[in-house]
Amino acid sequence: MSFETITAFLAMGGYATYVFASYGLTGLTLLGLLLTEARRHRSWLRRQHLVQGKAKFDL
């Protein structure tokens, strides 16, 4: 599918609402997963340092 103008591209043949909502939801989901896993990783690192008896540090 080719588009003649940027407006036609942004309209997506009448499906722009669904297309851009899907991209937005996917982006938010991936961002949420990234943030959740970063928090879990920091928590795991803290627990490992406590188990190993090392000094507490801020992450």
Summary of the structure (lengths in Angstrom):
residues: 59
radius of gyration: 21.8
end to end distance: 48.2
largest distance: 65.0
contacts: 100
relative contact order: 0.07
helix: 76%
strand: 0%
